[in-house]
């Protein structure tokens, strides 16, 4: 059993290095260092246990700071042909295709840069029709994928859409990863003869 704990610790520590998200990295590192601390002290390898115990406490400290920190979010409307927006989409093209394989870069009626602590963390592109906001692209850069931007757009920043008399968000299914993201943010799955859609009412 103790050897299994050691192997699991190795897996979690190695996995932490694969993520761009600092939050995920911290959580995986915390899990791995905790297992290594148990492993080290159990087999009598006290230097291993002590070092990993220190890493474990460091991760707890920074995670508590990350969750306690008050962050600033806002959306910034830009022209559909905004040069920064075009460059942003080009730069992140390959990553965007992983979540939105059918996305085509073109001017959209609603073009928003989504800011987090005044850093551009994502983009929101959509079309308006019949009091619906049809989402064409809701992309967040890897470092900010902790659902906070999505929660801000779809649950906090609703007045911006209510002012336009928008009653719901709709988004066609694009990929399994993005479908899970939408479901976690409160979208409901609807299937018709042509495609799978996700809908979220604005209250």
Z-matrix of the N, CA and C atoms (Angstrom, degrees):
N
C 1 1.462
C 2 1.529 1 111.95
N 3 1.342 2 116.40 1 -41.86
C 4 1.456 3 119.08 2 -177.74
C 5 1.525 4 111.22 3 -66.46
N 6 1.349 5 116.22 4 -32.99
C 7 1.464 6 119.08 5 176.98
C 8 1.531 7 110.64 6 -67.15
N 9 1.330 8 116.52 7 -37.31
C 10 1.462 9 120.76 8 176.93
C 11 1.524 10 110.15 9 -61.94
N 12 1.334 11 116.54 10 -41.90
C 13 1.470 12 120.71 11 177.43
C 14 1.521 13 110.52 12 -60.25
N 15 1.328 14 116.50 13 -40.94
C 16 1.459 15 120.31 14 178.47
C 17 1.513 16 112.63 15 -64.45
N 18 1.332 17 115.83 16 -43.50
C 19 1.470 18 119.99 17 178.39
C 20 1.529 19 110.94 18 -64.29
N 21 1.328 20 116.35 19 -42.21
C 22 1.466 21 119.90 20 178.80
C 23 1.527 22 110.95 21 -62.30
N 24 1.325 23 115.82 22 -40.23
C 25 1.461 24 119.67 23 177.03
C 26 1.510 25 111.11 24 -59.08
N 27 1.333 26 116.71 25 -42.26
C 28 1.462 27 121.41 26 178.71
C 29 1.524 28 110.93 27 -62.80
N 30 1.337 29 116.23 28 -42.04
C 31 1.460 30 120.61 29 -179.16
C 32 1.527 31 110.88 30 -62.80
N 33 1.328 32 117.29 31 -45.30
C 34 1.464 33 120.47 32 -178.60
C 35 1.532 34 112.00 33 -66.93
N 36 1.316 35 117.16 34 -40.89
C 37 1.471 36 120.10 35 178.91
C 38 1.520 37 110.32 36 -64.83
N 39 1.344 38 117.19 37 -43.76
C 40 1.458 39 120.67 38 179.19
C 41 1.529 40 110.66 39 -65.71
N 42 1.343 41 117.02 40 -40.06
C 43 1.469 42 120.98 41 -179.75
C 44 1.517 43 111.73 42 -63.57
N 45 1.322 44 116.92 43 -33.19
C 46 1.465 45 120.52 44 -179.33
C 47 1.524 46 111.53 45 -58.75
N 48 1.319 47 115.99 46 -30.54
C 49 1.460 48 120.20 47 -177.86
C 50 1.527 49 112.71 48 -74.78
N 51 1.330 50 117.42 49 -9.73
C 52 1.459 51 121.02 50 -176.16
C 53 1.521 52 113.08 51 -90.84
N 54 1.335 53 118.21 52 -8.14
C 55 1.450 54 121.29 53 -174.79
C 56 1.517 55 112.01 54 -105.47
N 57 1.341 56 115.24 55 140.21
C 58 1.459 57 120.56 56 174.93
C 59 1.525 58 111.36 57 -82.64
N 60 1.321 59 116.04 58 -26.33
C 61 1.458 60 120.50 59 -179.17
C 62 1.532 61 110.20 60 -69.73
N 63 1.330 62 117.09 61 122.67
C 64 1.460 63 121.32 62 179.69
C 65 1.513 64 110.58 63 -63.68
N 66 1.334 65 117.07 64 -36.52
C 67 1.458 66 120.56 65 -178.75
C 68 1.531 67 110.75 66 -63.55
N 69 1.326 68 116.84 67 -47.62
C 70 1.467 69 119.85 68 179.25
C 71 1.523 70 110.92 69 -64.55
N 72 1.341 71 115.60 70 -39.86
C 73 1.454 72 119.80 71 178.83
C 74 1.523 73 110.49 72 -58.90
N 75 1.330 74 116.48 73 -44.48
C 76 1.466 75 120.96 74 -179.45
C 77 1.528 76 111.75 75 -63.40
N 78 1.338 77 116.58 76 -42.85
C 79 1.461 78 119.70 77 -178.31
C 80 1.531 79 111.35 78 -66.60
N 81 1.319 80 116.62 79 -43.12
C 82 1.464 81 119.45 80 178.66
C 83 1.519 82 111.36 81 -66.91
N 84 1.338 83 116.15 82 -40.18
C 85 1.457 84 120.36 83 177.61
C 86 1.526 85 110.85 84 -63.88
N 87 1.337 86 116.24 85 -38.79
C 88 1.470 87 120.39 86 177.85
C 89 1.528 88 110.64 87 -62.63
N 90 1.333 89 116.23 88 -45.35
C 91 1.458 90 120.11 89 179.81
C 92 1.529 91 111.17 90 -62.74
N 93 1.344 92 115.83 91 -45.72
C 94 1.460 93 119.79 92 -179.84
C 95 1.511 94 112.97 93 -64.67
N 96 1.325 95 117.43 94 -44.21
C 97 1.468 96 120.45 95 -179.22
C 98 1.519 97 111.89 96 -67.85
N 99 1.341 98 117.51 97 -33.05
C 100 1.468 99 120.76 98 176.80
C 101 1.527 100 110.28 99 -64.74
N 102 1.336 101 116.32 100 -45.38
C 103 1.468 102 120.27 101 178.47
C 104 1.520 103 111.62 102 -64.01
N 105 1.349 104 116.29 103 -39.99
C 106 1.469 105 119.57 104 178.39
C 107 1.524 106 111.39 105 -67.73
N 108 1.332 107 117.33 106 -33.12
C 109 1.469 108 120.12 107 177.05
C 110 1.521 109 110.16 108 -63.40
N 111 1.332 110 116.18 109 -45.74
C 112 1.467 111 120.98 110 177.20
C 113 1.521 112 110.13 111 -61.58
N 114 1.321 113 115.44 112 -45.95
C 115 1.456 114 121.52 113 -178.94
C 116 1.533 115 111.40 114 -60.49
N 117 1.339 116 115.89 115 -48.47
C 118 1.460 117 120.48 116 -176.30
C 119 1.520 118 113.08 117 -62.00
N 120 1.331 119 116.72 118 -47.17
C 121 1.469 120 119.57 119 -178.64
C 122 1.529 121 111.97 120 -71.37
N 123 1.327 122 116.90 121 -31.22
C 124 1.460 123 119.84 122 -178.96
C 125 1.522 124 111.84 123 -68.36
N 126 1.334 125 117.37 124 -40.39
C 127 1.471 126 119.67 125 -178.15
C 128 1.523 127 111.84 126 -89.61
N 129 1.319 128 116.74 127 1.15
C 130 1.460 129 119.66 128 178.89
C 131 1.511 130 114.65 129 85.58
N 132 1.340 131 117.42 130 9.48
C 133 1.469 132 121.49 131 177.34
C 134 1.534 133 107.23 132 -88.42
N 135 1.329 134 115.11 133 76.56
C 136 1.460 135 120.44 134 -171.24
C 137 1.533 136 114.30 135 -63.91
N 138 1.338 137 119.25 136 -35.64
C 139 1.476 138 117.93 137 175.92
C 140 1.535 139 111.88 138 -61.34
N 141 1.349 140 116.52 139 -39.94
C 142 1.466 141 120.47 140 178.49
C 143 1.520 142 109.82 141 -64.19
N 144 1.330 143 116.47 142 -45.08
C 145 1.460 144 120.61 143 179.34
C 146 1.509 145 112.51 144 -63.53
N 147 1.353 146 116.65 145 -41.35
C 148 1.461 147 120.84 146 -177.41
C 149 1.529 148 111.66 147 -67.64
N 150 1.341 149 116.28 148 -45.92
C 151 1.465 150 120.39 149 -179.73
C 152 1.518 151 111.07 150 -61.94
N 153 1.322 152 116.22 151 -45.83
C 154 1.455 153 119.47 152 -179.39
C 155 1.523 154 112.04 153 -71.33
N 156 1.317 155 116.91 154 -29.35
C 157 1.461 156 119.58 155 173.32
C 158 1.520 157 110.98 156 -63.11
N 159 1.348 158 115.61 157 -39.98
C 160 1.471 159 120.15 158 176.81
C 161 1.532 160 110.72 159 -64.82
N 162 1.353 161 116.52 160 -43.66
C 163 1.463 162 120.53 161 178.57
C 164 1.532 163 110.12 162 -62.57
N 165 1.333 164 116.54 163 -39.77
C 166 1.460 165 121.43 164 178.93
C 167 1.532 166 110.41 165 -60.15
N 168 1.325 167 117.47 166 -47.63
C 169 1.465 168 121.23 167 -179.13
C 170 1.529 169 110.96 168 -66.21
N 171 1.338 170 116.59 169 -35.82
C 172 1.464 171 120.28 170 177.95
C 173 1.525 172 110.48 171 -63.84
N 174 1.327 173 116.43 172 -43.07
C 175 1.462 174 119.96 173 178.01
C 176 1.523 175 111.81 174 -63.52
N 177 1.324 176 117.19 175 -41.09
C 178 1.469 177 121.08 176 178.04
C 179 1.526 178 110.19 177 -61.38
N 180 1.331 179 116.18 178 -41.84
C 181 1.465 180 120.73 179 -179.38
C 182 1.525 181 110.89 180 -62.21
N 183 1.338 182 116.94 181 -48.55
C 184 1.469 183 119.58 182 -176.65
C 185 1.526 184 112.00 183 -72.59
N 186 1.328 185 117.63 184 -33.27
C 187 1.458 186 119.37 185 175.91
C 188 1.524 187 111.52 186 -65.19
N 189 1.334 188 116.27 187 -40.61
C 190 1.471 189 119.52 188 178.51
C 191 1.521 190 110.51 189 -64.41
N 192 1.326 191 117.11 190 -37.08
C 193 1.468 192 120.44 191 176.98
C 194 1.523 193 111.47 192 -67.31
N 195 1.328 194 116.10 193 -39.93
C 196 1.463 195 120.15 194 -179.33
C 197 1.525 196 111.42 195 -64.23
N 198 1.337 197 116.80 196 -41.01
C 199 1.456 198 120.04 197 -179.31
C 200 1.525 199 112.50 198 -75.61
N 201 1.330 200 116.57 199 -26.92
C 202 1.466 201 119.83 200 -179.31
C 203 1.532 202 112.86 201 -85.17
N 204 1.324 203 115.95 202 -20.20
C 205 1.462 204 120.56 203 -176.31
C 206 1.528 205 111.45 204 -67.81
N 207 1.307 206 116.27 205 131.02
C 208 1.459 207 121.11 206 176.53
C 209 1.523 208 108.91 207 -85.09
N 210 1.317 209 115.73 208 124.26
C 211 1.458 210 120.41 209 -177.18
C 212 1.523 211 111.01 210 -109.16
N 213 1.311 212 114.72 211 158.00
C 214 1.460 213 122.10 212 -177.32
C 215 1.527 214 108.82 213 -111.02
N 216 1.319 215 115.23 214 126.03
C 217 1.458 216 121.10 215 178.77
C 218 1.526 217 109.64 216 -122.96
N 219 1.305 218 115.93 217 148.46
C 220 1.457 219 120.61 218 172.13
C 221 1.526 220 109.00 219 -165.28
N 222 1.319 221 114.66 220 161.71
C 223 1.462 222 119.65 221 174.42
C 224 1.523 223 107.91 222 -110.40
N 225 1.306 224 115.38 223 148.38
C 226 1.457 225 121.26 224 -179.48
C 227 1.528 226 108.12 225 -127.40
N 228 1.336 227 116.02 226 111.40
C 229 1.469 228 120.36 227 179.50
C 230 1.523 229 109.79 228 -72.64
N 231 1.325 230 115.68 229 133.60
C 232 1.462 231 121.02 230 178.40
C 233 1.521 232 108.71 231 -130.69
N 234 1.310 233 116.46 232 163.68
C 235 1.459 234 121.05 233 176.46
C 236 1.536 235 109.37 234 -66.76
N 237 1.323 236 117.31 235 147.52
C 238 1.466 237 119.67 236 179.53
C 239 1.517 238 114.03 237 -57.66
N 240 1.331 239 116.80 238 -25.80
C 241 1.465 240 120.39 239 -179.96
C 242 1.530 241 112.03 240 -102.05
N 243 1.339 242 116.09 241 20.16
C 244 1.469 243 120.33 242 179.21
C 245 1.532 244 110.45 243 -56.49
N 246 1.315 245 116.85 244 130.89
C 247 1.461 246 121.89 245 -175.05
C 248 1.527 247 111.95 246 -64.33
N 249 1.330 248 116.91 247 -40.77
C 250 1.469 249 119.34 248 179.27
C 251 1.526 250 109.88 249 -63.67
N 252 1.334 251 117.10 250 -43.60
C 253 1.458 252 121.12 251 178.89
C 254 1.524 253 110.64 252 -59.10
N 255 1.320 254 116.96 253 -45.16
C 256 1.462 255 120.56 254 179.70
C 257 1.532 256 111.34 255 -62.20
N 258 1.329 257 116.36 256 -43.46
C 259 1.466 258 120.18 257 179.50
C 260 1.534 259 111.20 258 -66.26
N 261 1.334 260 116.46 259 -37.79
C 262 1.468 261 121.78 260 178.61
C 263 1.527 262 109.93 261 -61.71
N 264 1.317 263 116.47 262 -45.74
C 265 1.464 264 121.15 263 179.80
C 266 1.526 265 111.70 264 -65.44
N 267 1.325 266 116.79 265 -39.18
C 268 1.462 267 120.51 266 178.18
C 269 1.529 268 111.05 267 -66.53
N 270 1.314 269 116.66 268 -42.83
C 271 1.459 270 121.38 269 -177.83
C 272 1.528 271 111.39 270 -63.80
N 273 1.339 272 116.75 271 -38.10
C 274 1.468 273 121.47 272 -176.78
C 275 1.531 274 112.87 273 -100.46
N 276 1.317 275 116.47 274 16.70
C 277 1.474 276 121.23 275 -173.05
C 278 1.522 277 113.25 276 -53.58
N 279 1.329 278 118.22 277 -49.52
C 280 1.463 279 120.79 278 -175.47
C 281 1.528 280 111.51 279 -65.13
N 282 1.326 281 116.82 280 -38.57
C 283 1.468 282 120.12 281 179.69
C 284 1.525 283 110.56 282 -71.14
N 285 1.324 284 117.22 283 -37.57
C 286 1.462 285 121.21 284 178.17
C 287 1.521 286 110.63 285 -60.06
N 288 1.330 287 116.38 286 -39.81
C 289 1.460 288 120.33 287 -177.90
C 290 1.531 289 112.98 288 -65.31
N 291 1.323 290 117.90 289 -22.05
C 292 1.462 291 120.78 290 177.86
C 293 1.526 292 111.03 291 -66.79
N 294 1.335 293 115.91 292 -33.58
C 295 1.459 294 120.71 293 -176.94
C 296 1.523 295 112.24 294 -103.29
N 297 1.330 296 116.62 295 -31.06
C 298 1.464 297 122.64 296 179.55
C 299 1.529 298 109.28 297 -126.76
N 300 1.345 299 116.89 298 71.68
C 301 1.473 300 119.44 299 -175.83
C 302 1.527 301 113.98 300 -62.36
N 303 1.330 302 117.40 301 -20.39
C 304 1.457 303 119.74 302 179.97
C 305 1.518 304 114.18 303 -97.75
N 306 1.342 305 116.58 304 7.12
C 307 1.457 306 119.31 305 -176.10
C 308 1.522 307 112.04 306 -70.09
N 309 1.314 308 114.95 307 136.25
C 310 1.465 309 122.15 308 176.67
C 311 1.524 310 108.46 309 -122.16
N 312 1.304 311 116.87 310 126.43
C 313 1.464 312 120.27 311 179.92
C 314 1.524 313 110.15 312 -74.90
N 315 1.314 314 115.30 313 118.19
C 316 1.464 315 122.37 314 177.39
C 317 1.525 316 107.52 315 -161.57
N 318 1.311 317 118.72 316 169.83
C 319 1.470 318 120.09 317 179.45
C 320 1.534 319 111.32 318 -67.24
N 321 1.328 320 116.01 319 131.75
C 322 1.461 321 121.65 320 176.00
C 323 1.528 322 109.00 321 -119.16
N 324 1.323 323 115.82 322 149.07
C 325 1.464 324 120.98 323 -175.09
C 326 1.520 325 112.19 324 -59.49
N 327 1.320 326 116.38 325 -38.34
C 328 1.469 327 121.56 326 179.33
C 329 1.522 328 108.16 327 -112.07
N 330 1.323 329 116.82 328 115.29
C 331 1.463 330 122.59 329 -179.28
C 332 1.526 331 108.22 330 -128.93
N 333 1.318 332 115.78 331 110.54
C 334 1.461 333 120.80 332 -177.12
C 335 1.524 334 110.91 333 -123.90
N 336 1.325 335 115.82 334 134.73
C 337 1.455 336 120.67 335 166.25
C 338 1.525 337 105.93 336 -90.39
N 339 1.330 338 117.22 337 133.93
C 340 1.461 339 120.67 338 -179.94
C 341 1.525 340 107.74 339 -103.80
N 342 1.325 341 116.08 340 119.59
C 343 1.465 342 121.70 341 -174.04
C 344 1.526 343 111.28 342 -103.92
N 345 1.316 344 114.62 343 142.85
C 346 1.465 345 121.49 344 174.91
C 347 1.521 346 107.28 345 -130.14
N 348 1.314 347 115.84 346 113.40
C 349 1.468 348 120.83 347 -173.55
C 350 1.524 349 110.46 348 53.39
N 351 1.334 350 114.52 349 42.03
C 352 1.467 351 124.58 350 177.62
C 353 1.529 352 114.04 351 65.58
N 354 1.325 353 117.02 352 14.12
C 355 1.460 354 121.34 353 172.65
C 356 1.528 355 108.01 354 -103.95
N 357 1.326 356 117.38 355 138.27
C 358 1.461 357 120.17 356 177.26
C 359 1.526 358 107.85 357 -72.03
N 360 1.340 359 114.94 358 111.66
C 361 1.460 360 120.56 359 -176.77
C 362 1.522 361 112.35 360 -106.31
N 363 1.340 362 117.04 361 -13.88
C 364 1.451 363 119.34 362 -179.39
C 365 1.514 364 112.13 363 -173.06
N 366 1.330 365 115.58 364 178.19
C 367 1.462 366 120.83 365 177.69
C 368 1.529 367 108.77 366 -134.27
N 369 1.328 368 115.09 367 151.41
C 370 1.455 369 122.37 368 178.80
C 371 1.520 370 107.21 369 -131.29
N 372 1.334 371 116.27 370 115.53
C 373 1.456 372 121.71 371 -179.82
C 374 1.524 373 108.80 372 -120.63
N 375 1.333 374 116.58 373 135.65
C 376 1.459 375 119.38 374 -176.31
C 377 1.522 376 111.46 375 -157.17
N 378 1.332 377 114.06 376 168.39
C 379 1.459 378 122.58 377 173.88
C 380 1.528 379 108.67 378 -122.25
N 381 1.328 380 116.70 379 144.17
C 382 1.464 381 121.82 380 178.22
C 383 1.524 382 109.65 381 -100.33
N 384 1.358 383 115.00 382 135.33
C 385 1.461 384 119.09 383 177.69
C 386 1.522 385 109.44 384 -161.88
N 387 1.334 386 116.53 385 127.20
C 388 1.469 387 122.18 386 176.41
C 389 1.524 388 112.56 387 51.30
N 390 1.330 389 115.69 388 46.49
C 391 1.464 390 123.59 389 178.72
C 392 1.531 391 112.28 390 63.08
N 393 1.319 392 116.12 391 23.42
C 394 1.453 393 121.32 392 174.75
C 395 1.521 394 110.25 393 -117.53
N 396 1.315 395 115.08 394 145.79
C 397 1.452 396 121.36 395 174.15
C 398 1.524 397 106.82 396 -105.79
N 399 1.337 398 116.35 397 102.13
C 400 1.455 399 120.14 398 -179.59
C 401 1.526 400 109.26 399 -85.83
N 402 1.312 401 115.98 400 109.13
C 403 1.460 402 122.12 401 -175.56
C 404 1.524 403 109.96 402 -75.87
N 405 1.306 404 115.92 403 122.74
C 406 1.464 405 121.82 404 178.24
C 407 1.526 406 111.35 405 -98.27
N 408 1.317 407 115.92 406 -32.27
C 409 1.468 408 120.61 407 178.03
C 410 1.517 409 109.26 408 -153.87
N 411 1.319 410 114.95 409 128.08
C 412 1.465 411 122.09 410 175.09
C 413 1.518 412 105.36 411 -133.27
N 414 1.327 413 115.36 412 84.29
C 415 1.465 414 120.66 413 -170.94
C 416 1.523 415 110.86 414 -110.19
N 417 1.337 416 115.25 415 134.78
C 418 1.457 417 122.43 416 176.99
C 419 1.520 418 108.46 417 -122.60
N 420 1.311 419 117.59 418 135.14
C 421 1.459 420 121.02 419 179.79
C 422 1.530 421 110.31 420 -66.50
N 423 1.335 422 117.82 421 152.10
C 424 1.475 423 121.44 422 -173.25
C 425 1.522 424 115.11 423 -51.80
N 426 1.321 425 118.57 424 -38.19
C 427 1.465 426 120.93 425 -175.61
C 428 1.521 427 113.10 426 -66.25
N 429 1.335 428 117.78 427 -17.14
C 430 1.467 429 120.70 428 -174.60
C 431 1.523 430 113.06 429 -115.78
N 432 1.313 431 118.52 430 20.27
C 433 1.471 432 120.85 431 -176.43
C 434 1.525 433 111.77 432 -86.38
N 435 1.317 434 115.62 433 73.41
C 436 1.460 435 120.63 434 175.76
C 437 1.527 436 111.02 435 -127.51
N 438 1.328 437 117.07 436 18.70
C 439 1.462 438 125.69 437 177.05
C 440 1.533 439 113.74 438 74.35
N 441 1.337 440 118.52 439 -2.71
C 442 1.457 441 119.26 440 -177.83
C 443 1.527 442 111.80 441 -69.14
N 444 1.332 443 117.29 442 -38.68
C 445 1.462 444 119.43 443 178.41
C 446 1.520 445 110.57 444 -67.01
N 447 1.319 446 116.93 445 -43.95
C 448 1.451 447 120.22 446 178.46
C 449 1.517 448 111.67 447 -61.43
N 450 1.322 449 116.25 448 -41.78
C 451 1.459 450 120.15 449 178.33
C 452 1.520 451 111.00 450 -62.83
N 453 1.329 452 116.46 451 -38.13
C 454 1.460 453 120.03 452 178.75
C 455 1.524 454 110.80 453 -64.88
N 456 1.324 455 117.42 454 -47.18
C 457 1.467 456 120.93 455 -176.72
C 458 1.524 457 111.54 456 -66.16
N 459 1.333 458 117.24 457 -46.24
C 460 1.460 459 120.80 458 -170.36
C 461 1.527 460 115.30 459 -94.91
N 462 1.335 461 117.16 460 -15.95
C 463 1.459 462 118.83 461 -176.53
C 464 1.530 463 114.51 462 -124.93
N 465 1.320 464 117.40 463 -25.92
C 466 1.467 465 120.45 464 -175.94
C 467 1.520 466 112.23 465 -104.07
N 468 1.304 467 116.23 466 -45.21
C 469 1.466 468 121.77 467 -173.40
C 470 1.537 469 112.28 468 -89.41
N 471 1.319 470 117.62 469 38.33
C 472 1.463 471 120.55 470 -172.79
C 473 1.523 472 113.73 471 -74.09
N 474 1.320 473 117.31 472 -25.24
C 475 1.461 474 119.41 473 -176.64
C 476 1.526 475 111.28 474 -60.43
N 477 1.327 476 116.02 475 -32.93
C 478 1.467 477 120.59 476 178.32
C 479 1.532 478 110.93 477 -59.15
N 480 1.313 479 116.69 478 -36.25
C 481 1.464 480 121.11 479 -179.73
C 482 1.524 481 111.55 480 -86.23
N 483 1.333 482 116.79 481 -33.09
C 484 1.466 483 120.15 482 177.14
C 485 1.523 484 110.52 483 -63.43
N 486 1.326 485 116.58 484 -35.34
C 487 1.471 486 120.53 485 178.70
C 488 1.528 487 111.20 486 -62.27
N 489 1.316 488 116.16 487 -24.66
C 490 1.469 489 120.92 488 178.06
C 491 1.534 490 111.28 489 -94.28
N 492 1.345 491 115.64 490 6.22
C 493 1.469 492 122.88 491 -179.11
C 494 1.530 493 112.67 492 62.71
N 495 1.323 494 114.64 493 32.58
C 496 1.457 495 120.36 494 175.75
C 497 1.529 496 108.68 495 -80.07
N 498 1.340 497 116.61 496 132.30
C 499 1.459 498 121.68 497 -177.35
C 500 1.527 499 113.42 498 -103.03
N 501 1.321 500 116.86 499 -18.69
C 502 1.461 501 118.91 500 -177.55
C 503 1.525 502 111.74 501 -161.59
N 504 1.333 503 114.23 502 157.62
C 505 1.462 504 122.08 503 170.14
C 506 1.527 505 107.40 504 -101.70
N 507 1.292 506 117.49 505 139.65
C 508 1.462 507 120.99 506 173.77
C 509 1.526 508 108.34 507 -132.39
N 510 1.319 509 115.27 508 143.18
C 511 1.465 510 119.79 509 -179.28
C 512 1.517 511 109.09 510 -148.14
N 513 1.316 512 116.26 511 126.82
C 514 1.461 513 120.25 512 177.36
C 515 1.522 514 109.63 513 -72.34
N 516 1.328 515 115.51 514 141.82
C 517 1.461 516 120.46 515 178.81
C 518 1.527 517 109.85 516 -57.68
N 519 1.331 518 116.41 517 130.57
C 520 1.454 519 121.39 518 -177.65
C 521 1.525 520 112.81 519 -117.03
N 522 1.335 521 116.15 520 -40.91
C 523 1.461 522 120.87 521 -178.90
C 524 1.524 523 108.00 522 -159.80
N 525 1.322 524 117.19 523 159.66
C 526 1.465 525 121.13 524 -178.42
C 527 1.528 526 111.01 525 -62.31
N 528 1.333 527 116.71 526 -39.58
C 529 1.463 528 119.78 527 -179.55
C 530 1.525 529 110.83 528 -63.82
N 531 1.335 530 116.49 529 -43.52
C 532 1.451 531 119.07 530 -178.98
C 533 1.531 532 110.76 531 -71.75
N 534 1.321 533 117.80 532 -33.41
C 535 1.465 534 120.71 533 176.70
C 536 1.537 535 110.52 534 -60.33
N 537 1.326 536 117.06 535 -43.37
C 538 1.470 537 120.68 536 178.47
C 539 1.526 538 110.86 537 -63.41
N 540 1.320 539 115.80 538 -38.84
C 541 1.473 540 121.48 539 177.36
C 542 1.531 541 110.13 540 -60.33
N 543 1.334 542 117.41 541 -46.88
C 544 1.459 543 121.57 542 -179.66
C 545 1.522 544 111.42 543 -63.53
N 546 1.323 545 116.94 544 -42.70
C 547 1.458 546 120.64 545 -179.78
C 548 1.525 547 111.47 546 -63.29
N 549 1.319 548 116.87 547 -38.73
C 550 1.453 549 120.21 548 179.06
C 551 1.523 550 111.31 549 -66.31
N 552 1.325 551 117.47 550 -26.33
C 553 1.457 552 121.90 551 -179.54
C 554 1.533 553 112.45 552 -92.08
N 555 1.325 554 117.02 553 6.97
C 556 1.451 555 120.15 554 173.34
C 557 1.513 556 116.62 555 100.24
N 558 1.340 557 118.03 556 7.31
C 559 1.462 558 120.88 557 177.01
C 560 1.527 559 109.86 558 -74.93
N 561 1.334 560 116.05 559 145.86
C 562 1.457 561 122.16 560 177.98
C 563 1.530 562 110.17 561 -109.26
N 564 1.305 563 115.11 562 137.82
C 565 1.459 564 121.39 563 -177.56
C 566 1.518 565 110.92 564 -79.30
N 567 1.331 566 116.37 565 133.85
C 568 1.452 567 122.30 566 174.56
C 569 1.522 568 108.84 567 -134.25
N 570 1.316 569 115.88 568 134.00
C 571 1.464 570 121.21 569 -177.20
C 572 1.519 571 109.69 570 -116.51
N 573 1.327 572 115.77 571 129.04
C 574 1.465 573 119.67 572 172.19
C 575 1.531 574 108.96 573 -122.35
N 576 1.288 575 116.05 574 -173.80
C 577 1.471 576 119.38 575 -175.48
C 578 1.522 577 113.32 576 -69.60
N 579 1.330 578 116.98 577 -17.52
C 580 1.462 579 120.21 578 -174.36
C 581 1.527 580 113.52 579 -102.37
N 582 1.342 581 116.43 580 -36.33
C 583 1.466 582 118.42 581 -174.44
C 584 1.523 583 110.49 582 -163.31
N 585 1.335 584 114.52 583 173.57
C 586 1.463 585 121.69 584 174.83
C 587 1.525 586 107.72 585 -102.58
N 588 1.312 587 117.09 586 128.28
C 589 1.454 588 122.79 587 -177.90
C 590 1.522 589 110.85 588 -121.76
N 591 1.325 590 114.98 589 154.00
C 592 1.463 591 120.87 590 173.57
C 593 1.535 592 107.40 591 -120.98
N 594 1.333 593 115.35 592 133.37
C 595 1.467 594 121.65 593 -174.18
C 596 1.524 595 109.44 594 -128.37
N 597 1.333 596 114.19 595 139.37
C 598 1.472 597 120.40 596 175.81
C 599 1.535 598 107.75 597 -134.82
N 600 1.316 599 116.47 598 121.28
C 601 1.454 600 121.61 599 179.09
C 602 1.519 601 110.27 600 -76.97
N 603 1.311 602 115.91 601 145.81
C 604 1.471 603 121.48 602 176.67
C 605 1.526 604 107.85 603 -98.63
N 606 1.324 605 115.45 604 118.22
C 607 1.466 606 120.72 605 -178.40
C 608 1.528 607 111.03 606 -102.17
